[in-house]
Amino acid sequence: MAAADRARVDEVAIIEVLEQIERFKSALCAWKTAHQALFSGAQASHRGGWISGARGLQPFQPNEAIPDDLRRALCGLESDEPSLFRASGPVFVGGELASLVQQAHQARVDLDVASRPLRRLRAGLLARLPQGGEVGGGNLQHWLKLKPHQSIWRAVTATCGVPRLQIRYAVRPLLLAGAQPILPRKASFSLTPHRVISRRHPEKVLRALEEQLESAERADAARRDLDRLASLLRAPVQPDLAYIYSGDIIHQVNFTWGDGSRRKVKTSLPLFWCGPPIDIPPPDPAAVPRRRRSDIKYSNVPILETLPIYGSIKGVDRLSSSTAQPVDRPVIISD
């Protein structure tokens, strides 16, 4: 089959895209309805709890209003500030709200399914761009601005009237452990530093440094990094290299059931506890997180200036010390 024929096969008809947009609109409407019903039910009959959100820790009693942080995190769709979508903590409600929690969770699943094809589709795969009568004359400008390699997602959200839609937050799964017939015996919240560690092959680091040379502002530092890395690669013992990203604090909830089974779930959403309230204290922000193996293996400062690349302490130390004694200090390789 010729290349032109393959291109025609891969093209997506605009009528198919418009049908997907209608399914997405329907899922979005169902999402709003389900979450508003859940929040209204919780607001009317809650039994207290606490929320840790954009305004910090906010406890509330049964006769008090639920903090607005919870409404924004649960029912919000549009914002440029990620912190507004985070509000963890227990909200104690009656068992009759369990079905509303399940419905809101299913609405998130349905919205994820309905939006996924539109999020992945690039403008260059469209058979043609929509016309003003198909998406609304005021929305056509968002489609005309698209470049072939760009996703059509932002044009879709503008067409649906939610140009700042944060889909990643709208489709996060709700915590369902508190809405099950058999509730956990114990639940607790904890805080963990967000830390992403990815092993890097030296050749991949070299290519990234060569790209840094193209920047006039970082060229000198990139040359120094290339010299450092070349020195490491010539050594008889090479340290492991890893990209390490340290970000925000992660909120986790820990469940223990009566049969002894346990589960830890990362979440930034509230736990609707649909049953008799139990003691679920807020996490202690001063508590020292448990050290992980990666915290011990890699130095706590990068070995390069221009990239967040870290070296294994043991390997780097062998290069700098013939006795290879353990060190308790950050390892910095100088020129």
Protein Blocks (a to p, Z undefined) as FASTA:
>chain_A
ZZklmmmmmpccfklmmmmmmmmmmmmmmmmmmmmmmmmmmmmmpgbdadddfkopaddd
fkbccdfklmmmmmpmbdcbfklmgccddddddfklmmmmmmmmmmmmmmmmmmmmmmmp
cfklpfbdcdfklnopklmmmmmmpcfkbcfklmmmmmnopakbcfklmmpccdfklmcf
bdcfbdcdddddddddddddfklmmmmmmmmmmpmklmmmmmmmmmmmmmmmmpmbdcdd
ddddddddddddddddfkopacddddfbdcddebdddddddddfkbccdddfklmmpccb
dfbfkbccdddfklmmmmmomnlpacfbdcdddZZ
